[in-house]
Amino acid sequence: MYTYDIDWKPDATLWSNRWDIYLRGNPDDEIHVFAIVNSLMIIFFLSGIVAMILLRTLRKEVRRHEERSDELGMGGLRE
């Protein structure tokens, strides 16, 4: 069985000001923002590389398909 004890201590902080310490923020918040921006930049960079590879591959495949269609006399995507 688990129990705990609570001791109530009077405090001079007003009820309306008791959240101020949490709302002021933490000095380490700037580090978190920097890390998020850095991660987003890496994601966009890698996504761009993947998109370039896909576009080059698709262009090559379309070109190959058109050449085969022309060889067989079936026309191509241009018609």
PDB file of N, CA, C and O in Angstrom:
ATOM      1  N   MET A   1       0.845  -1.173   0.000  1.00  0.00           N
ATOM      2  CA  MET A   1       0.000   0.000   0.000  1.00  0.00           C
ATOM      3  C   MET A   1       0.894   1.241   0.000  1.00  0.00           C
ATOM      4  O   MET A   1       1.921   1.289   0.676  1.00  0.00           O
ATOM      5  N   TYR A   2       0.477   2.233  -0.771  1.00  0.00           N
ATOM      6  CA  TYR A   2       1.257   3.460  -0.913  1.00  0.00           C
ATOM      7  C   TYR A   2       0.492   4.614  -0.269  1.00  0.00           C
ATOM      8  O   TYR A   2      -0.693   4.810  -0.539  1.00  0.00           O
ATOM      9  N   THR A   3       1.169   5.367   0.573  1.00  0.00           N
ATOM     10  CA  THR A   3       0.546   6.545   1.190  1.00  0.00           C
ATOM     11  C   THR A   3       1.501   7.721   1.075  1.00  0.00           C
ATOM     12  O   THR A   3       2.698   7.552   0.843  1.00  0.00           O
ATOM     13  N   TYR A   4       0.956   8.894   1.238  1.00  0.00           N
ATOM     14  CA  TYR A   4       1.779  10.095   1.243  1.00  0.00           C
ATOM     15  C   TYR A   4       1.159  11.103   2.197  1.00  0.00           C
ATOM     16  O   TYR A   4      -0.006  10.996   2.581  1.00  0.00           O
ATOM     17  N   ASP A   5       1.964  12.073   2.563  1.00  0.00           N
ATOM     18  CA  ASP A   5       1.543  13.068   3.537  1.00  0.00           C
ATOM     19  C   ASP A   5       1.691  14.452   2.919  1.00  0.00           C
ATOM     20  O   ASP A   5       2.659  14.709   2.203  1.00  0.00           O
ATOM     21  N   ILE A   6       0.766  15.323   3.183  1.00  0.00           N
ATOM     22  CA  ILE A   6       0.792  16.687   2.659  1.00  0.00           C
ATOM     23  C   ILE A   6       0.933  17.655   3.823  1.00  0.00           C
ATOM     24  O   ILE A   6       0.205  17.574   4.812  1.00  0.00           O
ATOM     25  N   ASP A   7       1.882  18.570   3.685  1.00  0.00           N
ATOM     26  CA  ASP A   7       2.043  19.642   4.662  1.00  0.00           C
ATOM     27  C   ASP A   7       1.717  20.954   3.971  1.00  0.00           C
ATOM     28  O   ASP A   7       2.378  21.322   2.999  1.00  0.00           O
ATOM     29  N   TRP A   8       0.721  21.654   4.452  1.00  0.00           N
ATOM     30  CA  TRP A   8       0.338  22.946   3.884  1.00  0.00           C
ATOM     31  C   TRP A   8       1.174  24.034   4.536  1.00  0.00           C
ATOM     32  O   TRP A   8       1.214  24.165   5.759  1.00  0.00           O
ATOM     33  N   LYS A   9       1.848  24.819   3.683  1.00  0.00           N
ATOM     34  CA  LYS A   9       2.684  25.899   4.196  1.00  0.00           C
ATOM     35  C   LYS A   9       2.158  27.223   3.654  1.00  0.00           C
ATOM     36  O   LYS A   9       1.879  27.337   2.460  1.00  0.00           O
ATOM     37  N   PRO A  10       2.021  28.215   4.513  1.00  0.00           N
ATOM     38  CA  PRO A  10       1.566  29.529   4.033  1.00  0.00           C
ATOM     39  C   PRO A  10       2.630  30.165   3.137  1.00  0.00           C
ATOM     40  O   PRO A  10       3.829  30.000   3.358  1.00  0.00           O
ATOM     41  N   ASP A  11       2.164  30.891   2.128  1.00  0.00           N
ATOM     42  CA  ASP A  11       3.073  31.516   1.174  1.00  0.00           C
ATOM     43  C   ASP A  11       2.634  32.960   0.968  1.00  0.00           C
ATOM     44  O   ASP A  11       1.443  33.267   1.019  1.00  0.00           O
ATOM     45  N   ALA A  12       3.595  33.840   0.735  1.00  0.00           N
ATOM     46  CA  ALA A  12       3.289  35.259   0.555  1.00  0.00           C
ATOM     47  C   ALA A  12       2.863  35.582  -0.877  1.00  0.00           C
ATOM     48  O   ALA A  12       2.467  36.714  -1.155  1.00  0.00           O
ATOM     49  N   THR A  13       2.936  34.626  -1.776  1.00  0.00           N
ATOM     50  CA  THR A  13       2.571  34.858  -3.171  1.00  0.00           C
ATOM     51  C   THR A  13       1.065  35.014  -3.290  1.00  0.00           C
ATOM     52  O   THR A  13       0.298  34.214  -2.754  1.00  0.00           O
ATOM     53  N   LEU A  14       0.652  36.057  -4.002  1.00  0.00           N
ATOM     54  CA  LEU A  14      -0.775  36.274  -4.213  1.00  0.00           C
ATOM     55  C   LEU A  14      -1.331  35.238  -5.179  1.00  0.00           C
ATOM     56  O   LEU A  14      -0.605  34.698  -6.013  1.00  0.00           O
ATOM     57  N   TRP A  15      -2.613  34.968  -5.058  1.00  0.00           N
ATOM     58  CA  TRP A  15      -3.277  33.994  -5.920  1.00  0.00           C
ATOM     59  C   TRP A  15      -3.154  34.383  -7.395  1.00  0.00           C
ATOM     60  O   TRP A  15      -2.953  33.518  -8.247  1.00  0.00           O
ATOM     61  N   SER A  16      -3.271  35.655  -7.697  1.00  0.00           N
ATOM     62  CA  SER A  16      -3.222  36.113  -9.089  1.00  0.00           C
ATOM     63  C   SER A  16      -1.811  36.054  -9.674  1.00  0.00           C
ATOM     64  O   SER A  16      -1.658  36.086 -10.895  1.00  0.00           O
ATOM     65  N   ASN A  17      -0.784  35.970  -8.842  1.00  0.00           N
ATOM     66  CA  ASN A  17       0.601  35.965  -9.326  1.00  0.00           C
ATOM     67  C   ASN A  17       1.284  34.597  -9.247  1.00  0.00           C
ATOM     68  O   ASN A  17       2.470  34.494  -9.562  1.00  0.00           O
ATOM     69  N   ARG A  18       0.589  33.576  -8.848  1.00  0.00           N
ATOM     70  CA  ARG A  18       1.266  32.311  -8.597  1.00  0.00           C
ATOM     71  C   ARG A  18       1.708  31.588  -9.860  1.00  0.00           C
ATOM     72  O   ARG A  18       2.581  30.723  -9.786  1.00  0.00           O
ATOM     73  N   TRP A  19       1.128  31.914 -11.033  1.00  0.00           N
ATOM     74  CA  TRP A  19       1.555  31.285 -12.294  1.00  0.00           C
ATOM     75  C   TRP A  19       2.643  32.081 -13.003  1.00  0.00           C
ATOM     76  O   TRP A  19       3.156  31.635 -14.030  1.00  0.00           O
ATOM     77  N   ASP A  20       3.003  33.238 -12.484  1.00  0.00           N
ATOM     78  CA  ASP A  20       3.999  34.090 -13.154  1.00  0.00           C
ATOM     79  C   ASP A  20       5.338  33.381 -13.347  1.00  0.00           C
ATOM     80  O   ASP A  20       5.979  33.552 -14.384  1.00  0.00           O
ATOM     81  N   ILE A  21       5.755  32.613 -12.397  1.00  0.00           N
ATOM     82  CA  ILE A  21       7.046  31.926 -12.503  1.00  0.00           C
ATOM     83  C   ILE A  21       7.061  30.945 -13.679  1.00  0.00           C
ATOM     84  O   ILE A  21       8.104  30.734 -14.299  1.00  0.00           O
ATOM     85  N   TYR A  22       5.918  30.351 -13.982  1.00  0.00           N
ATOM     86  CA  TYR A  22       5.850  29.389 -15.086  1.00  0.00           C
ATOM     87  C   TYR A  22       5.662  30.082 -16.433  1.00  0.00           C
ATOM     88  O   TYR A  22       6.137  29.599 -17.461  1.00  0.00           O
ATOM     89  N   LEU A  23       4.968  31.214 -16.419  1.00  0.00           N
ATOM     90  CA  LEU A  23       4.676  31.921 -17.667  1.00  0.00           C
ATOM     91  C   LEU A  23       5.850  32.755 -18.168  1.00  0.00           C
ATOM     92  O   LEU A  23       5.887  33.101 -19.349  1.00  0.00           O
ATOM     93  N   ARG A  24       6.792  33.083 -17.322  1.00  0.00           N
ATOM     94  CA  ARG A  24       7.956  33.869 -17.736  1.00  0.00           C
ATOM     95  C   ARG A  24       8.821  33.114 -18.726  1.00  0.00           C
ATOM     96  O   ARG A  24       9.513  33.729 -19.538  1.00  0.00           O
ATOM     97  N   GLY A  25       8.794  31.844 -18.673  1.00  0.00           N
ATOM     98  CA  GLY A  25       9.586  31.047 -19.605  1.00  0.00           C
ATOM     99  C   GLY A  25      10.886  30.592 -18.991  1.00  0.00           C
ATOM    100  O   GLY A  25      11.238  30.932 -17.861  1.00  0.00           O
ATOM    101  N   ASN A  26      11.564  29.828 -19.768  1.00  0.00           N
ATOM    102  CA  ASN A  26      12.810  29.224 -19.336  1.00  0.00           C
ATOM    103  C   ASN A  26      13.918  29.718 -20.260  1.00  0.00           C
ATOM    104  O   ASN A  26      13.692  29.802 -21.467  1.00  0.00           O
ATOM    105  N   PRO A  27      15.083  30.043 -19.764  1.00  0.00           N
ATOM    106  CA  PRO A  27      16.161  30.494 -20.653  1.00  0.00           C
ATOM    107  C   PRO A  27      16.580  29.434 -21.670  1.00  0.00           C
ATOM    108  O   PRO A  27      17.167  29.767 -22.699  1.00  0.00           O
ATOM    109  N   ASP A  28      16.293  28.191 -21.401  1.00  0.00           N
ATOM    110  CA  ASP A  28      16.649  27.120 -22.330  1.00  0.00           C
ATOM    111  C   ASP A  28      15.684  27.008 -23.505  1.00  0.00           C
ATOM    112  O   ASP A  28      15.902  26.190 -24.399  1.00  0.00           O
ATOM    113  N   ASP A  29      14.614  27.817 -23.521  1.00  0.00           N
ATOM    114  CA  ASP A  29      13.650  27.756 -24.618  1.00  0.00           C
ATOM    115  C   ASP A  29      14.289  28.106 -25.953  1.00  0.00           C
ATOM    116  O   ASP A  29      13.885  27.577 -26.988  1.00  0.00           O
ATOM    117  N   GLU A  30      15.285  28.992 -25.945  1.00  0.00           N
ATOM    118  CA  GLU A  30      15.951  29.367 -27.194  1.00  0.00           C
ATOM    119  C   GLU A  30      16.663  28.167 -27.807  1.00  0.00           C
ATOM    120  O   GLU A  30      16.712  28.027 -29.029  1.00  0.00           O
ATOM    121  N   ILE A  31      17.204  27.321 -26.977  1.00  0.00           N
ATOM    122  CA  ILE A  31      17.890  26.125 -27.470  1.00  0.00           C
ATOM    123  C   ILE A  31      16.895  25.204 -28.156  1.00  0.00           C
ATOM    124  O   ILE A  31      17.210  24.609 -29.186  1.00  0.00           O
ATOM    125  N   HIS A  32      15.697  25.081 -27.595  1.00  0.00           N
ATOM    126  CA  HIS A  32      14.676  24.225 -28.193  1.00  0.00           C
ATOM    127  C   HIS A  32      14.246  24.770 -29.549  1.00  0.00           C
ATOM    128  O   HIS A  32      14.075  24.006 -30.499  1.00  0.00           O
ATOM    129  N   VAL A  33      14.074  26.076 -29.643  1.00  0.00           N
ATOM    130  CA  VAL A  33      13.685  26.682 -30.916  1.00  0.00           C
ATOM    131  C   VAL A  33      14.778  26.454 -31.954  1.00  0.00           C
ATOM    132  O   VAL A  33      14.476  26.127 -33.102  1.00  0.00           O
ATOM    133  N   PHE A  34      16.028  26.619 -31.574  1.00  0.00           N
ATOM    134  CA  PHE A  34      17.137  26.383 -32.495  1.00  0.00           C
ATOM    135  C   PHE A  34      17.145  24.932 -32.969  1.00  0.00           C
ATOM    136  O   PHE A  34      17.362  24.672 -34.153  1.00  0.00           O
ATOM    137  N   ALA A  35      16.913  24.000 -32.075  1.00  0.00           N
ATOM    138  CA  ALA A  35      16.904  22.581 -32.439  1.00  0.00           C
ATOM    139  C   ALA A  35      15.761  22.271 -33.399  1.00  0.00           C
ATOM    140  O   ALA A  35      15.935  21.494 -34.337  1.00  0.00           O
ATOM    141  N   ILE A  36      14.599  22.869 -33.175  1.00  0.00           N
ATOM    142  CA  ILE A  36      13.456  22.644 -34.061  1.00  0.00           C
ATOM    143  C   ILE A  36      13.735  23.205 -35.445  1.00  0.00           C
ATOM    144  O   ILE A  36      13.471  22.539 -36.446  1.00  0.00           O
ATOM    145  N   VAL A  37      14.266  24.420 -35.515  1.00  0.00           N
ATOM    146  CA  VAL A  37      14.589  25.027 -36.812  1.00  0.00           C
ATOM    147  C   VAL A  37      15.652  24.201 -37.530  1.00  0.00           C
ATOM    148  O   VAL A  37      15.551  23.983 -38.737  1.00  0.00           O
ATOM    149  N   ASN A  38      16.648  23.749 -36.818  1.00  0.00           N
ATOM    150  CA  ASN A  38      17.698  22.922 -37.403  1.00  0.00           C
ATOM    151  C   ASN A  38      17.113  21.624 -37.962  1.00  0.00           C
ATOM    152  O   ASN A  38      17.472  21.207 -39.063  1.00  0.00           O
ATOM    153  N   SER A  39      16.229  20.994 -37.223  1.00  0.00           N
ATOM    154  CA  SER A  39      15.602  19.756 -37.690  1.00  0.00           C
ATOM    155  C   SER A  39      14.764  19.997 -38.937  1.00  0.00           C
ATOM    156  O   SER A  39      14.794  19.193 -39.869  1.00  0.00           O
ATOM    157  N   LEU A  40      14.017  21.098 -38.962  1.00  0.00           N
ATOM    158  CA  LEU A  40      13.202  21.405 -40.141  1.00  0.00           C
ATOM    159  C   LEU A  40      14.067  21.656 -41.367  1.00  0.00           C
ATOM    160  O   LEU A  40      13.718  21.234 -42.469  1.00  0.00           O
ATOM    161  N   MET A  41      15.185  22.336 -41.186  1.00  0.00           N
ATOM    162  CA  MET A  41      16.081  22.585 -42.318  1.00  0.00           C
ATOM    163  C   MET A  41      16.636  21.271 -42.869  1.00  0.00           C
ATOM    164  O   MET A  41      16.728  21.098 -44.084  1.00  0.00           O
ATOM    165  N   ILE A  42      16.998  20.362 -41.997  1.00  0.00           N
ATOM    166  CA  ILE A  42      17.503  19.063 -42.443  1.00  0.00           C
ATOM    167  C   ILE A  42      16.413  18.291 -43.178  1.00  0.00           C
ATOM    168  O   ILE A  42      16.680  17.666 -44.204  1.00  0.00           O
ATOM    169  N   ILE A  43      15.189  18.330 -42.661  1.00  0.00           N
ATOM    170  CA  ILE A  43      14.075  17.634 -43.310  1.00  0.00           C
ATOM    171  C   ILE A  43      13.832  18.194 -44.699  1.00  0.00           C
ATOM    172  O   ILE A  43      13.672  17.426 -45.648  1.00  0.00           O
ATOM    173  N   PHE A  44      13.801  19.527 -44.845  1.00  0.00           N
ATOM    174  CA  PHE A  44      13.572  20.129 -46.160  1.00  0.00           C
ATOM    175  C   PHE A  44      14.709  19.803 -47.121  1.00  0.00           C
ATOM    176  O   PHE A  44      14.462  19.537 -48.298  1.00  0.00           O
ATOM    177  N   PHE A  45      15.931  19.819 -46.647  1.00  0.00           N
ATOM    178  CA  PHE A  45      17.079  19.510 -47.498  1.00  0.00           C
ATOM    179  C   PHE A  45      17.004  18.070 -47.999  1.00  0.00           C
ATOM    180  O   PHE A  45      17.175  17.818 -49.192  1.00  0.00           O
ATOM    181  N   LEU A  46      16.751  17.131 -47.099  1.00  0.00           N
ATOM    182  CA  LEU A  46      16.673  15.730 -47.501  1.00  0.00           C
ATOM    183  C   LEU A  46      15.465  15.466 -48.391  1.00  0.00           C
ATOM    184  O   LEU A  46      15.543  14.652 -49.311  1.00  0.00           O
ATOM    185  N   SER A  47      14.349  16.146 -48.128  1.00  0.00           N
ATOM    186  CA  SER A  47      13.176  16.002 -48.996  1.00  0.00           C
ATOM    187  C   SER A  47      13.476  16.511 -50.393  1.00  0.00           C
ATOM    188  O   SER A  47      13.036  15.915 -51.376  1.00  0.00           O
ATOM    189  N   GLY A  48      14.216  17.599 -50.495  1.00  0.00           N
ATOM    190  CA  GLY A  48      14.607  18.124 -51.805  1.00  0.00           C
ATOM    191  C   GLY A  48      15.481  17.149 -52.563  1.00  0.00           C
ATOM    192  O   GLY A  48      15.313  16.972 -53.769  1.00  0.00           O
ATOM    193  N   ILE A  49      16.411  16.517 -51.871  1.00  0.00           N
ATOM    194  CA  ILE A  49      17.276  15.529 -52.523  1.00  0.00           C
ATOM    195  C   ILE A  49      16.447  14.347 -53.025  1.00  0.00           C
ATOM    196  O   ILE A  49      16.643  13.891 -54.152  1.00  0.00           O
ATOM    197  N   VAL A  50      15.530  13.851 -52.207  1.00  0.00           N
ATOM    198  CA  VAL A  50      14.679  12.730 -52.618  1.00  0.00           C
ATOM    199  C   VAL A  50      13.808  13.132 -53.803  1.00  0.00           C
ATOM    200  O   VAL A  50      13.635  12.344 -54.733  1.00  0.00           O
ATOM    201  N   ALA A  51      13.256  14.350 -53.785  1.00  0.00           N
ATOM    202  CA  ALA A  51      12.428  14.818 -54.902  1.00  0.00           C
ATOM    203  C   ALA A  51      13.243  14.900 -56.184  1.00  0.00           C
ATOM    204  O   ALA A  51      12.755  14.514 -57.247  1.00  0.00           O
ATOM    205  N   MET A  52      14.470  15.391 -56.106  1.00  0.00           N
ATOM    206  CA  MET A  52      15.317  15.464 -57.301  1.00  0.00           C
ATOM    207  C   MET A  52      15.606  14.074 -57.855  1.00  0.00           C
ATOM    208  O   MET A  52      15.559  13.870 -59.068  1.00  0.00           O
ATOM    209  N   ILE A  53      15.899  13.131 -56.993  1.00  0.00           N
ATOM    210  CA  ILE A  53      16.170  11.760 -57.445  1.00  0.00           C
ATOM    211  C   ILE A  53      14.934  11.168 -58.106  1.00  0.00           C
ATOM    212  O   ILE A  53      15.035  10.535 -59.158  1.00  0.00           O
ATOM    213  N   LEU A  54      13.764  11.370 -57.495  1.00  0.00           N
ATOM    214  CA  LEU A  54      12.528  10.848 -58.078  1.00  0.00           C
ATOM    215  C   LEU A  54      12.236  11.479 -59.432  1.00  0.00           C
ATOM    216  O   LEU A  54      11.857  10.776 -60.368  1.00  0.00           O
ATOM    217  N   LEU A  55      12.404  12.791 -59.551  1.00  0.00           N
ATOM    218  CA  LEU A  55      12.137  13.455 -60.830  1.00  0.00           C
ATOM    219  C   LEU A  55      13.084  12.967 -61.917  1.00  0.00           C
ATOM    220  O   LEU A  55      12.653  12.723 -63.044  1.00  0.00           O
ATOM    221  N   ARG A  56      14.349  12.823 -61.601  1.00  0.00           N
ATOM    222  CA  ARG A  56      15.307  12.328 -62.600  1.00  0.00           C
ATOM    223  C   ARG A  56      14.944  10.913 -63.033  1.00  0.00           C
ATOM    224  O   ARG A  56      15.011  10.588 -64.218  1.00  0.00           O
ATOM    225  N   THR A  57      14.561  10.074 -62.078  1.00  0.00           N
ATOM    226  CA  THR A  57      14.194   8.697 -62.403  1.00  0.00           C
ATOM    227  C   THR A  57      12.928   8.654 -63.246  1.00  0.00           C
ATOM    228  O   THR A  57      12.855   7.901 -64.217  1.00  0.00           O
ATOM    229  N   LEU A  58      11.930   9.459 -62.883  1.00  0.00           N
ATOM    230  CA  LEU A  58      10.682   9.473 -63.649  1.00  0.00           C
ATOM    231  C   LEU A  58      10.903   9.990 -65.062  1.00  0.00           C
ATOM    232  O   LEU A  58      10.337   9.442 -66.008  1.00  0.00           O
ATOM    233  N   ARG A  59      11.704  11.022 -65.225  1.00  0.00           N
ATOM    234  CA  ARG A  59      11.995  11.529 -66.572  1.00  0.00           C
ATOM    235  C   ARG A  59      12.673  10.460 -67.417  1.00  0.00           C
ATOM    236  O   ARG A  59      12.350  10.285 -68.592  1.00  0.00           O
ATOM    237  N   LYS A  60      13.610   9.754 -66.811  1.00  0.00           N
ATOM    238  CA  LYS A  60      14.321   8.696 -67.532  1.00  0.00           C
ATOM    239  C   LYS A  60      13.349   7.583 -67.938  1.00  0.00           C
ATOM    240  O   LYS A  60      13.427   7.068 -69.053  1.00  0.00           O
ATOM    241  N   GLU A  61      12.439   7.213 -67.040  1.00  0.00           N
ATOM    242  CA  GLU A  61      11.466   6.161 -67.333  1.00  0.00           C
ATOM    243  C   GLU A  61      10.494   6.588 -68.425  1.00  0.00           C
ATOM    244  O   GLU A  61      10.162   5.788 -69.300  1.00  0.00           O
ATOM    245  N   VAL A  62      10.035   7.827 -68.390  1.00  0.00           N
ATOM    246  CA  VAL A  62       9.114   8.322 -69.419  1.00  0.00           C
ATOM    247  C   VAL A  62       9.818   8.342 -70.764  1.00  0.00           C
ATOM    248  O   VAL A  62       9.235   7.942 -71.772  1.00  0.00           O
ATOM    249  N   ARG A  63      11.055   8.797 -70.795  1.00  0.00           N
ATOM    250  CA  ARG A  63      11.831   8.821 -72.034  1.00  0.00           C
ATOM    251  C   ARG A  63      12.000   7.402 -72.585  1.00  0.00           C
ATOM    252  O   ARG A  63      11.855   7.180 -73.787  1.00  0.00           O
ATOM    253  N   ARG A  64      12.304   6.457 -71.716  1.00  0.00           N
ATOM    254  CA  ARG A  64      12.476   5.064 -72.130  1.00  0.00           C
ATOM    255  C   ARG A  64      11.155   4.496 -72.661  1.00  0.00           C
ATOM    256  O   ARG A  64      11.146   3.769 -73.655  1.00  0.00           O
ATOM    257  N   HIS A  65      10.049   4.827 -72.002  1.00  0.00           N
ATOM    258  CA  HIS A  65       8.736   4.349 -72.445  1.00  0.00           C
ATOM    259  C   HIS A  65       8.389   4.925 -73.815  1.00  0.00           C
ATOM    260  O   HIS A  65       7.865   4.213 -74.672  1.00  0.00           O
ATOM    261  N   GLU A  66       8.675   6.205 -74.028  1.00  0.00           N
ATOM    262  CA  GLU A  66       8.388   6.825 -75.322  1.00  0.00           C
ATOM    263  C   GLU A  66       9.230   6.202 -76.427  1.00  0.00           C
ATOM    264  O   GLU A  66       8.736   6.002 -77.537  1.00  0.00           O
ATOM    265  N   GLU A  67      10.488   5.895 -76.146  1.00  0.00           N
ATOM    266  CA  GLU A  67      11.344   5.265 -77.154  1.00  0.00           C
ATOM    267  C   GLU A  67      10.824   3.879 -77.516  1.00  0.00           C
ATOM    268  O   GLU A  67      10.826   3.509 -78.690  1.00  0.00           O
ATOM    269  N   ARG A  68      10.384   3.121 -76.542  1.00  0.00           N
ATOM    270  CA  ARG A  68       9.839   1.782 -76.824  1.00  0.00           C
ATOM    271  C   ARG A  68       8.540   1.886 -77.607  1.00  0.00           C
ATOM    272  O   ARG A  68       8.295   1.096 -78.519  1.00  0.00           O
ATOM    273  N   SER A  69       7.706   2.859 -77.252  1.00  0.00           N
ATOM    274  CA  SER A  69       6.445   3.030 -77.968  1.00  0.00           C
ATOM    275  C   SER A  69       6.699   3.427 -79.410  1.00  0.00           C
ATOM    276  O   SER A  69       6.006   2.953 -80.310  1.00  0.00           O
ATOM    277  N   ASP A  70       7.682   4.290 -79.646  1.00  0.00           N
ATOM    278  CA  ASP A  70       8.015   4.699 -81.012  1.00  0.00           C
ATOM    279  C   ASP A  70       8.558   3.518 -81.810  1.00  0.00           C
ATOM    280  O   ASP A  70       8.245   3.381 -82.993  1.00  0.00           O
ATOM    281  N   GLU A  71       9.364   2.665 -81.183  1.00  0.00           N
ATOM    282  CA  GLU A  71       9.917   1.500 -81.873  1.00  0.00           C
ATOM    283  C   GLU A  71       8.825   0.530 -82.280  1.00  0.00           C
ATOM    284  O   GLU A  71       8.908  -0.099 -83.336  1.00  0.00           O
ATOM    285  N   LEU A  72       7.800   0.405 -81.446  1.00  0.00           N
ATOM    286  CA  LEU A  72       6.716  -0.523 -81.750  1.00  0.00           C
ATOM    287  C   LEU A  72       5.641   0.122 -82.610  1.00  0.00           C
ATOM    288  O   LEU A  72       4.700  -0.559 -83.018  1.00  0.00           O
ATOM    289  N   GLY A  73       5.753   1.406 -82.896  1.00  0.00           N
ATOM    290  CA  GLY A  73       4.771   2.101 -83.717  1.00  0.00           C
ATOM    291  C   GLY A  73       3.467   2.365 -82.998  1.00  0.00           C
ATOM    292  O   GLY A  73       2.425   2.502 -83.640  1.00  0.00           O
ATOM    293  N   MET A  74       3.503   2.438 -81.695  1.00  0.00           N
ATOM    294  CA  MET A  74       2.287   2.645 -80.922  1.00  0.00           C
ATOM    295  C   MET A  74       2.055   4.118 -80.603  1.00  0.00           C
ATOM    296  O   MET A  74       1.078   4.452 -79.933  1.00  0.00           O
ATOM    297  N   GLY A  75       2.898   4.970 -81.052  1.00  0.00           N
ATOM    298  CA  GLY A  75       2.775   6.373 -80.655  1.00  0.00           C
ATOM    299  C   GLY A  75       3.347   6.532 -79.264  1.00  0.00           C
ATOM    300  O   GLY A  75       4.011   5.632 -78.750  1.00  0.00           O
ATOM    301  N   GLY A  76       3.102   7.626 -78.681  1.00  0.00           N
ATOM    302  CA  GLY A  76       3.647   7.852 -77.349  1.00  0.00           C
ATOM    303  C   GLY A  76       2.717   8.717 -76.544  1.00  0.00           C
ATOM    304  O   GLY A  76       1.533   8.852 -76.854  1.00  0.00           O
ATOM    305  N   LEU A  77       3.255   9.283 -75.537  1.00  0.00           N
ATOM    306  CA  LEU A  77       2.463  10.169 -74.701  1.00  0.00           C
ATOM    307  C   LEU A  77       2.225  11.508 -75.378  1.00  0.00           C
ATOM    308  O   LEU A  77       1.374  12.280 -74.937  1.00  0.00           O
ATOM    309  N   ARG A  78       2.954  11.790 -76.426  1.00  0.00           N
ATOM    310  CA  ARG A  78       2.845  13.087 -77.094  1.00  0.00           C
ATOM    311  C   ARG A  78       1.610  13.182 -77.973  1.00  0.00           C
ATOM    312  O   ARG A  78       1.129  14.285 -78.233  1.00  0.00           O
ATOM    313  N   GLU A  79       1.089  12.069 -78.431  1.00  0.00           N
ATOM    314  CA  GLU A  79      -0.048  12.099 -79.356  1.00  0.00           C
ATOM    315  C   GLU A  79      -1.348  12.283 -78.644  1.00  0.00           C
ATOM    316  O   GLU A  79      -2.400  12.330 -79.282  1.00  0.00           O
TER     317      GLU A  79
END
